[in-house]
Amino acid sequence: MKPAAQGEILVPGATGEGEALVLTAPISFWGGVDPKSGRIADVRHPQCGETISGNVLFLPGTIGSSSASAVLMELVHNGHAPVALVLHEPDAILLLGLIVAREMGWQTPVAVRLESARFPAFDGREVVVATDGSISIR
């Protein structure tokens, strides 16, 4: 399987395999994602009702609350986190949730940075994000 893209590793984690969910708008994890189910709960988000759990989540941006890290950490702990995160820009607060979860001894998904212009090529496809940051289509 030849990599379709090479991302920059932001936070190391486990290889993630799953369907790509490319968000079309930034999202707030606090109030925007249900940590108990992994569903997008923000009724104003274009992908409200979609599940991030078990998917490779492509984020064009985040709407920040300092509690985003706690929500992501809770998603990891509850088994409802994305299998990998692909971000257009690093979000230190969001990524802190992965770092703390890893320090707690929980298996965390890899987080990589990739230009958002490349996101649409992955939408709805089975994707593998490897520990080296490579992103491949199955």
N, CA, C and O atoms as CSV, one atom per row, in Angstrom:
chain,resi,resn,atom,element,x,y,z
A,1,MET,N,N,0.855,-1.162,0.000
A,1,MET,CA,C,0.000,0.000,0.000
A,1,MET,C,C,0.906,1.230,0.000
A,1,MET,O,O,1.683,1.442,0.931
A,2,LYS,N,N,0.798,2.027,-1.040
A,2,LYS,CA,C,1.622,3.217,-1.191
A,2,LYS,C,C,0.958,4.395,-0.481
A,2,LYS,O,O,-0.236,4.635,-0.663
A,3,PRO,N,N,1.735,5.141,0.336
A,3,PRO,CA,C,1.142,6.295,1.003
A,3,PRO,C,C,0.620,7.328,0.003
A,3,PRO,O,O,1.278,7.635,-0.992
A,4,ALA,N,N,-0.560,7.851,0.281
A,4,ALA,CA,C,-1.149,8.900,-0.545
A,4,ALA,C,C,-0.671,10.269,-0.091
A,4,ALA,O,O,-0.692,11.232,-0.857
A,5,ALA,N,N,-0.238,10.347,1.174
A,5,ALA,CA,C,0.240,11.611,1.730
A,5,ALA,C,C,1.154,11.316,2.909
A,5,ALA,O,O,1.093,10.247,3.517
A,6,GLN,N,N,1.988,12.276,3.211
A,6,GLN,CA,C,2.856,12.170,4.382
A,6,GLN,C,C,2.523,13.315,5.321
A,6,GLN,O,O,2.745,14.484,5.003
A,7,GLY,N,N,1.987,12.965,6.479
A,7,GLY,CA,C,1.668,13.976,7.478
A,7,GLY,C,C,2.827,14.183,8.425
A,7,GLY,O,O,3.731,13.354,8.521
A,8,GLU,N,N,2.785,15.298,9.119
A,8,GLU,CA,C,3.775,15.604,10.154
A,8,GLU,C,C,3.203,15.126,11.481
A,8,GLU,O,O,2.102,15.527,11.859
A,9,ILE,N,N,3.927,14.284,12.185
A,9,ILE,CA,C,3.425,13.760,13.460
A,9,ILE,C,C,3.370,14.887,14.489
A,9,ILE,O,O,4.361,15.572,14.738
A,10,LEU,N,N,2.190,15.060,15.076
A,10,LEU,CA,C,1.992,16.041,16.137
A,10,LEU,C,C,2.055,15.370,17.501
A,10,LEU,O,O,2.685,15.881,18.427
A,11,VAL,N,N,1.396,14.223,17.616
A,11,VAL,CA,C,1.432,13.417,18.837
A,11,VAL,C,C,1.512,11.966,18.399
A,11,VAL,O,O,0.630,11.486,17.688
A,12,PRO,N,N,2.568,11.253,18.818
A,12,PRO,CA,C,2.657,9.839,18.445
A,12,PRO,C,C,1.514,9.050,19.066
A,12,PRO,O,O,0.974,9.416,20.110
A,13,GLY,N,N,1.165,7.971,18.405
A,13,GLY,CA,C,0.106,7.106,18.904
A,13,GLY,C,C,0.023,5.869,18.049
A,13,GLY,O,O,0.884,5.622,17.205
A,14,ALA,N,N,-1.008,5.101,18.270
A,14,ALA,CA,C,-1.202,3.847,17.548
A,14,ALA,C,C,-1.625,4.117,16.101
A,14,ALA,O,O,-2.265,5.125,15.801
A,15,THR,N,N,-1.257,3.205,15.228
A,15,THR,CA,C,-1.731,3.257,13.845
A,15,THR,C,C,-3.254,3.220,13.862
A,15,THR,O,O,-3.863,2.456,14.611
A,16,GLY,N,N,-3.858,4.060,13.020
A,16,GLY,CA,C,-5.312,4.114,12.947
A,16,GLY,C,C,-5.809,3.682,11.585
A,16,GLY,O,O,-5.308,4.139,10.558
A,17,GLU,N,N,-6.803,2.793,11.575
A,17,GLU,CA,C,-7.425,2.334,10.336
A,17,GLU,C,C,-8.928,2.500,10.456
A,17,GLU,O,O,-9.538,2.055,11.429
A,18,GLY,N,N,-9.522,3.148,9.454
A,18,GLY,CA,C,-10.964,3.325,9.476
A,18,GLY,C,C,-11.407,4.223,8.344
A,18,GLY,O,O,-10.600,4.687,7.539
A,19,GLU,N,N,-12.705,4.457,8.298
A,19,GLU,CA,C,-13.263,5.339,7.281
A,19,GLU,C,C,-12.892,6.781,7.617
A,19,GLU,O,O,-12.953,7.198,8.774
A,20,ALA,N,N,-12.507,7.535,6.587
A,20,ALA,CA,C,-12.177,8.943,6.775
A,20,ALA,C,C,-13.459,9.752,6.918
A,20,ALA,O,O,-14.370,9.642,6.098
A,21,LEU,N,N,-13.518,10.554,7.954
A,21,LEU,CA,C,-14.593,11.511,8.140
A,21,LEU,C,C,-13.952,12.889,8.036
A,21,LEU,O,O,-13.274,13.344,8.957
A,22,VAL,N,N,-14.177,13.540,6.910
A,22,VAL,CA,C,-13.597,14.860,6.664
A,22,VAL,C,C,-14.642,15.908,7.041
A,22,VAL,O,O,-15.659,16.061,6.366
A,23,LEU,N,N,-14.375,16.615,8.118
A,23,LEU,CA,C,-15.312,17.646,8.543
A,23,LEU,C,C,-15.236,18.834,7.593
A,23,LEU,O,O,-14.157,19.222,7.145
A,24,THR,N,N,-16.387,19.397,7.297
A,24,THR,CA,C,-16.459,20.518,6.362
A,24,THR,C,C,-16.427,21.862,7.075
A,24,THR,O,O,-16.401,22.909,6.428
A,25,ALA,N,N,-16.429,21.838,8.397
A,25,ALA,CA,C,-16.368,23.064,9.190
A,25,ALA,C,C,-15.624,22.764,10.488
A,25,ALA,O,O,-15.629,21.626,10.957
A,26,PRO,N,N,-14.986,23.776,11.068
A,26,PRO,CA,C,-14.353,23.581,12.372
A,26,PRO,C,C,-15.387,23.142,13.408
A,26,PRO,O,O,-16.588,23.350,13.236
A,27,ILE,N,N,-14.898,22.534,14.476
A,27,ILE,CA,C,-15.803,22.025,15.507
A,27,ILE,C,C,-15.257,22.340,16.888
A,27,ILE,O,O,-14.046,22.408,17.097
A,28,SER,N,N,-16.163,22.529,17.814
A,28,SER,CA,C,-15.815,22.652,19.221
A,28,SER,C,C,-16.031,21.276,19.842
A,28,SER,O,O,-17.114,20.703,19.716
A,29,PHE,N,N,-15.029,20.751,20.498
A,29,PHE,CA,C,-15.224,19.464,21.172
A,29,PHE,C,C,-16.098,19.650,22.407
A,29,PHE,O,O,-16.900,18.774,22.730
A,30,TRP,N,N,-15.955,20.784,23.107
A,30,TRP,CA,C,-16.782,21.037,24.276
A,30,TRP,C,C,-18.165,21.447,23.810
A,30,TRP,O,O,-18.346,22.535,23.266
A,31,GLY,N,N,-19.131,20.584,24.022
A,31,GLY,CA,C,-20.502,20.832,23.600
A,31,GLY,C,C,-20.777,20.438,22.162
A,31,GLY,O,O,-21.935,20.323,21.761
A,32,GLY,N,N,-19.729,20.231,21.383
A,32,GLY,CA,C,-19.902,19.872,19.979
A,32,GLY,C,C,-19.793,18.392,19.713
A,32,GLY,O,O,-20.263,17.902,18.686
A,33,VAL,N,N,-19.165,17.664,20.649
A,33,VAL,CA,C,-18.995,16.214,20.515
A,33,VAL,C,C,-19.430,15.564,21.822
A,33,VAL,O,O,-18.994,15.975,22.897
A,34,ASP,N,N,-20.277,14.562,21.734
A,34,ASP,CA,C,-20.729,13.833,22.921
A,34,ASP,C,C,-19.645,12.832,23.323
A,34,ASP,O,O,-19.388,11.881,22.585
A,35,PRO,N,N,-19.002,13.029,24.484
A,35,PRO,CA,C,-17.910,12.141,24.883
A,35,PRO,C,C,-18.359,10.720,25.230
A,35,PRO,O,O,-17.529,9.814,25.315
A,36,LYS,N,N,-19.651,10.521,25.429
A,36,LYS,CA,C,-20.147,9.179,25.756
A,36,LYS,C,C,-20.421,8.339,24.517
A,36,LYS,O,O,-20.453,7.111,24.591
A,37,SER,N,N,-20.620,9.004,23.370
A,37,SER,CA,C,-20.947,8.250,22.152
A,37,SER,C,C,-20.013,8.542,20.985
A,37,SER,O,O,-19.912,7.742,20.055
A,38,GLY,N,N,-19.328,9.689,21.027
A,38,GLY,CA,C,-18.492,10.082,19.908
A,38,GLY,C,C,-19.268,10.720,18.763
A,38,GLY,O,O,-18.729,10.900,17.671
A,39,ARG,N,N,-20.526,11.060,19.004
A,39,ARG,CA,C,-21.349,11.711,17.964
A,39,ARG,C,C,-21.162,13.221,17.991
A,39,ARG,O,O,-20.971,13.821,19.049
A,40,ILE,N,N,-21.220,13.819,16.811
A,40,ILE,CA,C,-21.209,15.270,16.712
A,40,ILE,C,C,-22.579,15.748,17.170
A,40,ILE,O,O,-23.599,15.426,16.563
A,41,ALA,N,N,-22.586,16.525,18.258
A,41,ALA,CA,C,-23.829,16.924,18.900
A,41,ALA,C,C,-24.221,18.371,18.601
A,41,ALA,O,O,-25.350,18.772,18.881
A,42,ASP,N,N,-23.320,19.145,18.045
A,42,ASP,CA,C,-23.604,20.550,17.757
A,42,ASP,C,C,-24.589,20.638,16.597
A,42,ASP,O,O,-24.246,20.317,15.459
A,43,VAL,N,N,-25.813,21.074,16.887
A,43,VAL,CA,C,-26.859,21.109,15.863
A,43,VAL,C,C,-26.546,22.109,14.751
A,43,VAL,O,O,-27.151,22.044,13.681
A,44,ARG,N,N,-25.623,23.021,14.983
A,44,ARG,CA,C,-25.233,23.987,13.955
A,44,ARG,C,C,-24.116,23.468,13.056
A,44,ARG,O,O,-23.807,24.080,12.033
A,45,HIS,N,N,-23.511,22.345,13.430
A,45,HIS,CA,C,-22.425,21.797,12.606
A,45,HIS,C,C,-23.026,21.043,11.421
A,45,HIS,O,O,-23.990,20.298,11.595
A,46,PRO,N,N,-22.470,21.224,10.213
A,46,PRO,CA,C,-23.035,20.570,9.027
A,46,PRO,C,C,-23.057,19.040,9.115
A,46,PRO,O,O,-23.830,18.392,8.410
A,47,GLN,N,N,-22.226,18.471,9.962
A,47,GLN,CA,C,-22.184,17.011,10.069
A,47,GLN,C,C,-22.729,16.511,11.408
A,47,GLN,O,O,-22.329,15.459,11.907
A,48,CYS,N,N,-23.644,17.285,11.971
A,48,CYS,CA,C,-24.304,16.892,13.216
A,48,CYS,C,C,-24.894,15.495,13.052
A,48,CYS,O,O,-25.538,15.198,12.046
A,49,GLY,N,N,-24.671,14.650,14.042
A,49,GLY,CA,C,-25.184,13.283,14.012
A,49,GLY,C,C,-24.168,12.267,13.527
A,49,GLY,O,O,-24.314,11.075,13.796
A,50,GLU,N,N,-23.136,12.715,12.813
A,50,GLU,CA,C,-22.065,11.806,12.382
A,50,GLU,C,C,-21.289,11.355,13.607
A,50,GLU,O,O,-21.266,12.048,14.624
A,51,THR,N,N,-20.656,10.201,13.512
A,51,THR,CA,C,-19.868,9.669,14.606
A,51,THR,C,C,-18.381,9.767,14.279
A,51,THR,O,O,-17.939,9.336,13.214
A,52,ILE,N,N,-17.617,10.338,15.208
A,52,ILE,CA,C,-16.174,10.409,15.015
A,52,ILE,C,C,-15.512,9.136,15.533
A,52,ILE,O,O,-14.390,8.810,15.145
A,53,SER,N,N,-16.201,8.431,16.398
A,53,SER,CA,C,-15.693,7.208,17.009
A,53,SER,C,C,-15.357,6.166,15.944
A,53,SER,O,O,-16.191,5.827,15.104
A,54,GLY,N,N,-14.119,5.664,15.992
A,54,GLY,CA,C,-13.704,4.606,15.076
A,54,GLY,C,C,-13.340,5.080,13.684
A,54,GLY,O,O,-12.961,4.273,12.836
A,55,ASN,N,N,-13.450,6.379,13.434
A,55,ASN,CA,C,-13.110,6.932,12.125
A,55,ASN,C,C,-11.774,7.661,12.181
A,55,ASN,O,O,-11.298,8.034,13.253
A,56,VAL,N,N,-11.180,7.857,11.011
A,56,VAL,CA,C,-10.032,8.747,10.891
A,56,VAL,C,C,-10.639,10.135,10.722
A,56,VAL,O,O,-11.298,10.409,9.719
A,57,LEU,N,N,-10.420,11.003,11.694
A,57,LEU,CA,C,-11.062,12.309,11.721
A,57,LEU,C,C,-10.146,13.374,11.130
A,57,LEU,O,O,-9.056,13.628,11.642
A,58,PHE,N,N,-10.607,13.992,10.044
A,58,PHE,CA,C,-9.888,15.081,9.397
A,58,PHE,C,C,-10.516,16.386,9.871
A,58,PHE,O,O,-11.693,16.641,9.615
A,59,LEU,N,N,-9.728,17.218,10.566
A,59,LEU,CA,C,-10.225,18.446,11.171
A,59,LEU,C,C,-9.674,19.671,10.448
A,59,LEU,O,O,-8.467,19.911,10.472
A,60,PRO,N,N,-10.551,20.452,9.802
A,60,PRO,CA,C,-10.069,21.668,9.159
A,60,PRO,C,C,-9.737,22.756,10.181
A,60,PRO,O,O,-9.048,23.726,9.864
A,61,GLY,N,N,-10.224,22.591,11.390
A,61,GLY,CA,C,-9.971,23.542,12.461
A,61,GLY,C,C,-10.821,23.201,13.664
A,61,GLY,O,O,-11.739,22.384,13.593
A,62,THR,N,N,-10.497,23.839,14.758
A,62,THR,CA,C,-11.280,23.640,15.978
A,62,THR,C,C,-11.740,24.998,16.475
A,62,THR,O,O,-11.106,26.024,16.229
A,63,ILE,N,N,-12.851,24.975,17.177
A,63,ILE,CA,C,-13.356,26.162,17.844
A,63,ILE,C,C,-13.033,25.932,19.307
A,63,ILE,O,O,-13.557,25.012,19.936
A,64,GLY,N,N,-12.173,26.768,19.836
A,64,GLY,CA,C,-11.509,26.369,21.058
A,64,GLY,C,C,-12.165,26.693,22.355
A,64,GLY,O,O,-12.601,27.816,22.608
A,65,SER,N,N,-12.223,25.723,23.136
A,65,SER,CA,C,-12.474,25.869,24.552
A,65,SER,C,C,-11.347,25.101,25.215
A,65,SER,O,O,-10.888,24.081,24.701
A,66,SER,N,N,-10.911,25.593,26.348
A,66,SER,CA,C,-9.823,24.902,27.032
A,66,SER,C,C,-10.235,23.521,27.511
A,66,SER,O,O,-9.386,22.723,27.907
A,67,SER,N,N,-11.531,23.231,27.480
A,67,SER,CA,C,-11.990,21.905,27.905
A,67,SER,C,C,-11.946,20.880,26.770
A,67,SER,O,O,-12.278,19.716,26.992
A,68,ALA,N,N,-11.544,21.285,25.555
A,68,ALA,CA,C,-11.459,20.347,24.431
A,68,ALA,C,C,-10.530,19.184,24.770
A,68,ALA,O,O,-10.798,18.043,24.394
A,69,SER,N,N,-9.442,19.471,25.477
A,69,SER,CA,C,-8.510,18.398,25.832
A,69,SER,C,C,-9.184,17.372,26.741
A,69,SER,O,O,-8.966,16.170,26.592
A,70,ALA,N,N,-10.002,17.846,27.685
A,70,ALA,CA,C,-10.699,16.928,28.592
A,70,ALA,C,C,-11.718,16.082,27.835
A,70,ALA,O,O,-11.883,14.899,28.133
A,71,VAL,N,N,-12.402,16.677,26.860
A,71,VAL,CA,C,-13.378,15.918,26.073
A,71,VAL,C,C,-12.666,14.849,25.255
A,71,VAL,O,O,-13.121,13.706,25.210
A,72,LEU,N,N,-11.553,15.202,24.607
A,72,LEU,CA,C,-10.816,14.209,23.826
A,72,LEU,C,C,-10.272,13.108,24.727
A,72,LEU,O,O,-10.307,11.934,24.362
A,73,MET,N,N,-9.773,13.477,25.898
A,73,MET,CA,C,-9.275,12.471,26.836
A,73,MET,C,C,-10.408,11.534,27.264
A,73,MET,O,O,-10.203,10.325,27.379
A,74,GLU,N,N,-11.581,12.079,27.496
A,74,GLU,CA,C,-12.742,11.262,27.867
A,74,GLU,C,C,-13.143,10.335,26.716
A,74,GLU,O,O,-13.503,9.180,26.945
A,75,LEU,N,N,-13.082,10.839,25.487
A,75,LEU,CA,C,-13.369,9.993,24.319
A,75,LEU,C,C,-12.402,8.810,24.256
A,75,LEU,O,O,-12.814,7.683,23.984
A,76,VAL,N,N,-11.119,9.069,24.506
A,76,VAL,CA,C,-10.120,7.989,24.517
A,76,VAL,C,C,-10.458,6.990,25.614
A,76,VAL,O,O,-10.494,5.783,25.376
A,77,HIS,N,N,-10.702,7.496,26.809
A,77,HIS,CA,C,-10.991,6.627,27.950
A,77,HIS,C,C,-12.243,5.783,27.739
A,77,HIS,O,O,-12.280,4.619,28.139
A,78,ASN,N,N,-13.274,6.362,27.111
A,78,ASN,CA,C,-14.536,5.659,26.878
A,78,ASN,C,C,-14.514,4.748,25.649
A,78,ASN,O,O,-15.485,4.039,25.386
A,79,GLY,N,N,-13.412,4.765,24.896
A,79,GLY,CA,C,-13.337,3.945,23.690
A,79,GLY,C,C,-14.102,4.531,22.519
A,79,GLY,O,O,-14.485,3.800,21.606
A,80,HIS,N,N,-14.333,5.848,22.526
A,80,HIS,CA,C,-15.095,6.503,21.461
A,80,HIS,C,C,-14.289,7.549,20.704
A,80,HIS,O,O,-14.858,8.397,20.015
A,81,ALA,N,N,-12.981,7.493,20.827
A,81,ALA,CA,C,-12.126,8.448,20.119
A,81,ALA,C,C,-11.994,8.053,18.650
A,81,ALA,O,O,-12.226,6.900,18.287
A,82,PRO,N,N,-11.624,9.008,17.819
A,82,PRO,CA,C,-11.264,8.645,16.440
A,82,PRO,C,C,-10.047,7.709,16.484
A,82,PRO,O,O,-9.295,7.718,17.459
A,83,VAL,N,N,-9.856,6.919,15.451
A,83,VAL,CA,C,-8.700,6.020,15.405
A,83,VAL,C,C,-7.442,6.772,15.010
A,83,VAL,O,O,-6.334,6.280,15.225
A,84,ALA,N,N,-7.600,7.960,14.435
A,84,ALA,CA,C,-6.488,8.858,14.112
A,84,ALA,C,C,-7.065,10.249,13.911
A,84,ALA,O,O,-8.228,10.407,13.542
A,85,LEU,N,N,-6.238,11.251,14.159
A,85,LEU,CA,C,-6.621,12.644,13.944
A,85,LEU,C,C,-5.697,13.241,12.897
A,85,LEU,O,O,-4.476,13.111,12.980
A,86,VAL,N,N,-6.293,13.894,11.913
A,86,VAL,CA,C,-5.527,14.604,10.891
A,86,VAL,C,C,-5.979,16.058,10.977
A,86,VAL,O,O,-7.135,16.376,10.694
A,87,LEU,N,N,-5.070,16.926,11.365
A,87,LEU,CA,C,-5.395,18.331,11.575
A,87,LEU,C,C,-4.720,19.207,10.534
A,87,LEU,O,O,-3.603,18.934,10.097
A,88,HIS,N,N,-5.424,20.269,10.145
A,88,HIS,CA,C,-4.842,21.250,9.239
A,88,HIS,C,C,-3.758,22.042,9.968
A,88,HIS,O,O,-2.691,22.302,9.412
A,89,GLU,N,N,-4.034,22.419,11.200
A,89,GLU,CA,C,-3.102,23.168,12.036
A,89,GLU,C,C,-3.064,22.525,13.413
A,89,GLU,O,O,-4.088,22.042,13.897
A,90,PRO,N,N,-1.898,22.511,14.049
A,90,PRO,CA,C,-1.846,21.969,15.413
A,90,PRO,C,C,-2.747,22.766,16.351
A,90,PRO,O,O,-2.825,23.990,16.254
A,91,ASP,N,N,-3.414,22.078,17.241
A,91,ASP,CA,C,-4.236,22.697,18.269
A,91,ASP,C,C,-3.711,22.175,19.603
A,91,ASP,O,O,-4.032,21.060,20.015
A,92,ALA,N,N,-2.905,22.988,20.268
A,92,ALA,CA,C,-2.222,22.545,21.481
A,92,ALA,C,C,-3.190,22.074,22.555
A,92,ALA,O,O,-2.923,21.086,23.238
A,93,ILE,N,N,-4.312,22.770,22.711
A,93,ILE,CA,C,-5.260,22.388,23.761
A,93,ILE,C,C,-5.890,21.044,23.451
A,93,ILE,O,O,-5.980,20.191,24.334
A,94,LEU,N,N,-6.326,20.837,22.225
A,94,LEU,CA,C,-6.926,19.559,21.848
A,94,LEU,C,C,-5.914,18.433,21.992
A,94,LEU,O,O,-6.217,17.385,22.562
A,95,LEU,N,N,-4.715,18.652,21.474
A,95,LEU,CA,C,-3.684,17.603,21.506
A,95,LEU,C,C,-3.225,17.281,22.918
A,95,LEU,O,O,-2.746,16.176,23.177
A,96,LEU,N,N,-3.365,18.221,23.826
A,96,LEU,CA,C,-3.028,17.960,25.226
A,96,LEU,C,C,-3.850,16.790,25.768
A,96,LEU,O,O,-3.369,16.023,26.603
A,97,GLY,N,N,-5.073,16.657,25.298
A,97,GLY,CA,C,-5.907,15.525,25.723
A,97,GLY,C,C,-5.282,14.185,25.372
A,97,GLY,O,O,-5.355,13.240,26.158
A,98,LEU,N,N,-4.659,14.096,24.179
A,98,LEU,CA,C,-3.976,12.853,23.794
A,98,LEU,C,C,-2.738,12.622,24.647
A,98,LEU,O,O,-2.456,11.497,25.060
A,99,ILE,N,N,-2.008,13.694,24.906
A,99,ILE,CA,C,-0.779,13.566,25.697
A,99,ILE,C,C,-1.095,13.097,27.111
A,99,ILE,O,O,-0.428,12.208,27.639
A,100,VAL,N,N,-2.108,13.692,27.717
A,100,VAL,CA,C,-2.485,13.290,29.083
A,100,VAL,C,C,-3.023,11.858,29.087
A,100,VAL,O,O,-2.692,11.077,29.979
A,101,ALA,N,N,-3.844,11.510,28.104
A,101,ALA,CA,C,-4.370,10.136,28.021
A,101,ALA,C,C,-3.229,9.131,27.902
A,101,ALA,O,O,-3.259,8.070,28.525
A,102,ARG,N,N,-2.226,9.472,27.101
A,102,ARG,CA,C,-1.068,8.566,26.964
A,102,ARG,C,C,-0.335,8.445,28.293
A,102,ARG,O,O,0.095,7.355,28.669
A,103,GLU,N,N,-0.188,9.565,29.009
A,103,GLU,CA,C,0.465,9.538,30.328
A,103,GLU,C,C,-0.327,8.705,31.334
A,103,GLU,O,O,0.243,8.151,32.274
A,104,MET,N,N,-1.631,8.620,31.136
A,104,MET,CA,C,-2.483,7.798,32.003
A,104,MET,C,C,-2.351,6.314,31.664
A,104,MET,O,O,-2.883,5.461,32.374
A,105,GLY,N,N,-1.641,6.012,30.577
A,105,GLY,CA,C,-1.438,4.621,30.184
A,105,GLY,C,C,-2.465,4.110,29.190
A,105,GLY,O,O,-2.513,2.910,28.917
A,106,TRP,N,N,-3.285,4.994,28.645
A,106,TRP,CA,C,-4.303,4.589,27.690
A,106,TRP,C,C,-3.725,4.615,26.287
A,106,TRP,O,O,-2.871,5.445,25.977
A,107,GLN,N,N,-4.190,3.709,25.441
A,107,GLN,CA,C,-3.752,3.699,24.044
A,107,GLN,C,C,-4.402,4.868,23.325
A,107,GLN,O,O,-5.623,5.023,23.339
A,108,THR,N,N,-3.574,5.683,22.701
A,108,THR,CA,C,-4.080,6.882,22.033
A,108,THR,C,C,-3.848,6.794,20.529
A,108,THR,O,O,-2.913,6.136,20.073
A,109,PRO,N,N,-4.705,7.462,19.768
A,109,PRO,CA,C,-4.516,7.501,18.322
A,109,PRO,C,C,-3.391,8.459,17.949
A,109,PRO,O,O,-3.081,9.391,18.690
A,110,VAL,N,N,-2.797,8.219,16.809
A,110,VAL,CA,C,-1.789,9.132,16.282
A,110,VAL,C,C,-2.479,10.399,15.795
A,110,VAL,O,O,-3.604,10.347,15.298
A,111,ALA,N,N,-1.806,11.532,15.940
A,111,ALA,CA,C,-2.315,12.810,15.423
A,111,ALA,C,C,-1.263,13.386,14.486
A,111,ALA,O,O,-0.091,13.503,14.846
A,112,VAL,N,N,-1.692,13.742,13.290
A,112,VAL,CA,C,-0.769,14.279,12.291
A,112,VAL,C,C,-1.319,15.574,11.703
A,112,VAL,O,O,-2.516,15.850,11.779
A,113,ARG,N,N,-0.425,16.355,11.121
A,113,ARG,CA,C,-0.792,17.583,10.431
A,113,ARG,C,C,-0.671,17.359,8.935
A,113,ARG,O,O,0.294,16.764,8.456
A,114,LEU,N,N,-1.682,17.852,8.197
A,114,LEU,CA,C,-1.702,17.756,6.743
A,114,LEU,C,C,-2.479,18.958,6.215
A,114,LEU,O,O,-3.457,19.384,6.830
A,115,GLU,N,N,-2.055,19.500,5.095
A,115,GLU,CA,C,-2.756,20.640,4.495
A,115,GLU,C,C,-4.214,20.263,4.212
A,115,GLU,O,O,-4.495,19.196,3.665
A,116,SER,N,N,-5.129,21.148,4.590
A,116,SER,CA,C,-6.557,20.836,4.429
A,116,SER,C,C,-6.968,20.699,2.965
A,116,SER,O,O,-7.981,20.063,2.673
A,117,ALA,N,N,-6.220,21.271,2.058
A,117,ALA,CA,C,-6.538,21.129,0.629
A,117,ALA,C,C,-6.452,19.672,0.185
A,117,ALA,O,O,-7.020,19.304,-0.843
A,118,ARG,N,N,-5.749,18.844,0.946
A,118,ARG,CA,C,-5.597,17.426,0.608
A,118,ARG,C,C,-6.688,16.556,1.223
A,118,ARG,O,O,-6.812,15.386,0.860
A,119,PHE,N,N,-7.477,17.099,2.144
A,119,PHE,CA,C,-8.482,16.329,2.865
A,119,PHE,C,C,-9.532,15.673,1.962
A,119,PHE,O,O,-9.814,14.488,2.145
A,120,PRO,N,N,-10.123,16.387,0.996
A,120,PRO,CA,C,-11.244,15.808,0.238
A,120,PRO,C,C,-10.923,14.491,-0.470
A,120,PRO,O,O,-11.829,13.689,-0.694
A,121,ALA,N,N,-9.682,14.252,-0.821
A,121,ALA,CA,C,-9.307,13.008,-1.506
A,121,ALA,C,C,-9.519,11.780,-0.624
A,121,ALA,O,O,-9.582,10.657,-1.125
A,122,PHE,N,N,-9.629,11.990,0.678
A,122,PHE,CA,C,-9.756,10.865,1.615
A,122,PHE,C,C,-11.196,10.633,2.077
A,122,PHE,O,O,-11.500,9.565,2.608
A,123,ASP,N,N,-12.079,11.600,1.891
A,123,ASP,CA,C,-13.420,11.551,2.466
A,123,ASP,C,C,-14.179,10.288,2.088
A,123,ASP,O,O,-14.331,9.966,0.909
A,124,GLY,N,N,-14.657,9.569,3.119
A,124,GLY,CA,C,-15.463,8.374,2.915
A,124,GLY,C,C,-14.686,7.136,2.515
A,124,GLY,O,O,-15.276,6.074,2.320
A,125,ARG,N,N,-13.387,7.253,2.392
A,125,ARG,CA,C,-12.568,6.108,1.973
A,125,ARG,C,C,-11.933,5.452,3.193
A,125,ARG,O,O,-11.772,6.079,4.239
A,126,GLU,N,N,-11.579,4.193,3.042
A,126,GLU,CA,C,-10.870,3.487,4.104
A,126,GLU,C,C,-9.430,3.963,4.099
A,126,GLU,O,O,-8.745,3.898,3.078
A,127,VAL,N,N,-8.976,4.444,5.252
A,127,VAL,CA,C,-7.681,5.092,5.358
A,127,VAL,C,C,-6.875,4.462,6.486
A,127,VAL,O,O,-7.431,4.015,7.489
A,128,VAL,N,N,-5.559,4.434,6.309
A,128,VAL,CA,C,-4.638,3.998,7.344
A,128,VAL,C,C,-3.681,5.158,7.618
A,128,VAL,O,O,-3.025,5.664,6.708
A,129,VAL,N,N,-3.612,5.568,8.875
A,129,VAL,CA,C,-2.633,6.560,9.301
A,129,VAL,C,C,-1.624,5.817,10.172
A,129,VAL,O,O,-1.947,5.367,11.271
A,130,ALA,N,N,-0.406,5.698,9.668
A,130,ALA,CA,C,0.633,4.912,10.323
A,130,ALA,C,C,1.378,5.742,11.375
A,130,ALA,O,O,1.270,6.968,11.411
A,131,THR,N,N,2.118,5.060,12.210
A,131,THR,CA,C,2.872,5.713,13.276
A,131,THR,C,C,3.969,6.641,12.747
A,131,THR,O,O,4.475,7.484,13.486
A,132,ASP,N,N,4.339,6.489,11.469
A,132,ASP,CA,C,5.338,7.384,10.866
A,132,ASP,C,C,4.679,8.606,10.218
A,132,ASP,O,O,5.364,9.439,9.624
A,133,GLY,N,N,3.350,8.714,10.331
A,133,GLY,CA,C,2.624,9.853,9.769
A,133,GLY,C,C,2.137,9.659,8.346
A,133,GLY,O,O,1.457,10.530,7.803
A,134,SER,N,N,2.474,8.528,7.733
A,134,SER,CA,C,2.002,8.307,6.366
A,134,SER,C,C,0.506,7.998,6.381
A,134,SER,O,O,-0.006,7.338,7.286
A,135,ILE,N,N,-0.178,8.496,5.348
A,135,ILE,CA,C,-1.615,8.314,5.221
A,135,ILE,C,C,-1.867,7.581,3.917
A,135,ILE,O,O,-1.530,8.077,2.842
A,136,SER,N,N,-2.462,6.397,4.012
A,136,SER,CA,C,-2.691,5.555,2.845
A,136,SER,C,C,-4.171,5.257,2.684
A,136,SER,O,O,-4.922,5.221,3.659
A,137,ILE,N,N,-4.574,5.046,1.456
A,137,ILE,CA,C,-5.949,4.636,1.150
A,137,ILE,C,C,-5.926,3.132,0.905
A,137,ILE,O,O,-5.089,2.628,0.157
A,138,ARG,N,N,-6.851,2.422,1.540
A,138,ARG,CA,C,-6.925,0.955,1.365
A,138,ARG,C,C,-7.604,0.624,0.064
A,138,ARG,O,O,-7.764,-0.551,-0.267
